[in-house]
Amino acid sequence: MAFRFEWNRMRKTPEGELASKQLRDRSDFNSLEGAAFTYERQAEQVLAGPYGVSARDEISRFAKKILDTEGPAQYEEIEKLVNAINIRKPGIFEDIPSEQHEKAVFALALVRAYNKSLT
């Protein structure tokens, strides 16, 4: 929650504008696969934290399709997961920038962490 307050407060500052530009550049040039590694630690913390059970329930419904698809089809499946999590536990995305691409990247990191925890 503190991150969201800080982000809103800094949005119109030069630093905030630079951060927004970096997020735009990141969404334009990085694939979901490449960017998901940056959220690996946060995803593991979510699965181990108070939202872990709810997150695992939602992820388990979508994980196989997400991991078995690529490109636009994968992004569509990830969007379904993001929407499901937003309905059940929106707090999971609390510290993630509100841009849809960043939520999708974090959701893919959650799926990877979930899949890794199964093995």
C-alpha positions in Angstrom: 0.0 0.0 0.0 2.9 2.4 0.7 4.1 1.9 -2.8 0.8 3.0 -4.3 0.8 6.2 -2.1 4.3 7.0 -3.1 3.6 6.3 -6.8 0.6 8.6 -6.8 2.5 11.4 -5.0 5.5 11.2 -7.4 3.6 10.8 -10.7 3.9 14.4 -11.8 7.5 14.9 -10.7 10.5 14.4 -13.1 11.3 11.2 -11.3 7.7 10.0 -11.7 7.7 10.8 -15.4 11.0 8.9 -15.8 9.5 5.9 -14.1 6.4 6.1 -16.3 8.6 6.3 -19.4 10.6 3.3 -18.2 7.4 1.3 -17.7 6.2 2.2 -21.2 9.6 1.3 -22.7 9.5 -2.0 -20.8 6.1 -2.9 -22.1 7.1 -2.0 -25.7 10.4 -3.9 -25.8 10.3 -6.7 -23.3 8.4 -9.9 -23.8 6.3 -11.2 -20.9 8.7 -14.1 -20.5 11.8 -11.8 -20.2 10.1 -9.3 -17.8 8.5 -12.0 -15.5 11.9 -12.7 -14.0 12.0 -9.3 -12.4 9.0 -10.2 -10.3 10.2 -13.6 -9.3 10.9 -12.8 -5.6 7.6 -10.9 -5.2 5.6 -13.7 -6.7 7.2 -16.2 -4.2 6.4 -13.8 -1.3 2.7 -13.7 -2.4 2.5 -17.4 -2.6 4.0 -17.8 0.9 2.1 -14.9 2.4 -1.5 -14.3 3.6 -2.9 -14.3 0.0 -1.1 -17.5 -0.8 -4.0 -19.9 -0.6 -6.3 -17.7 -2.7 -3.6 -17.0 -5.2 -2.8 -20.7 -5.6 -6.5 -21.5 -6.1 -6.8 -19.0 -8.9 -3.5 -19.8 -10.5 -4.2 -23.6 -10.5 -7.2 -22.9 -12.7 -5.1 -21.1 -15.4 -1.5 -22.3 -15.0 -1.6 -25.2 -17.5 -3.1 -23.1 -20.4 -0.8 -20.2 -19.7 2.3 -22.4 -19.8 1.1 -24.4 -22.8 0.5 -21.4 -25.0 2.5 -18.6 -26.5 2.1 -15.1 -27.9 -1.3 -13.5 -28.0 -3.1 -16.7 -26.8 -0.9 -16.8 -23.8 -1.5 -13.1 -23.1 -5.2 -13.7 -23.3 -5.0 -16.5 -20.8 -2.9 -14.4 -18.5 -5.5 -11.6 -18.7 -8.2 -14.1 -17.5 -6.0 -14.9 -14.5 -5.5 -11.2 -13.8 -9.2 -10.6 -13.9 -9.9 -13.6 -11.6 -7.4 -12.5 -9.1 -8.7 -8.9 -9.2 -12.1 -10.1 -8.4 -11.1 -12.5 -5.5 -8.0 -10.8 -4.0 -7.2 -7.4 -5.6 -4.6 -6.8 -2.9 -2.2 -9.2 -4.7 -1.6 -6.5 -7.3 -1.3 -3.7 -4.7 2.4 -3.1 -5.1 2.4 -3.6 -8.9 2.1 -0.5 -11.2 -1.5 -0.2 -12.4 -0.6 -0.7 -16.1 -2.2 -3.8 -17.5 1.1 -5.0 -19.0 2.8 -5.0 -15.6 0.0 -6.9 -14.0 0.3 -9.5 -16.8 4.0 -9.8 -16.2 3.5 -10.2 -12.5 0.7 -12.8 -13.1 3.1 -14.8 -15.3 5.7 -14.6 -12.5 3.0 -15.9 -10.1 2.3 -18.8 -12.5 6.0 -19.6 -12.7 6.5 -19.5 -9.0 3.4 -21.7 -8.5 4.6 -24.2 -11.0 8.1 -24.2 -9.4 6.5 -24.9 -6.0 4.8 -28.0 -7.3 8.1 -29.7 -8.3 
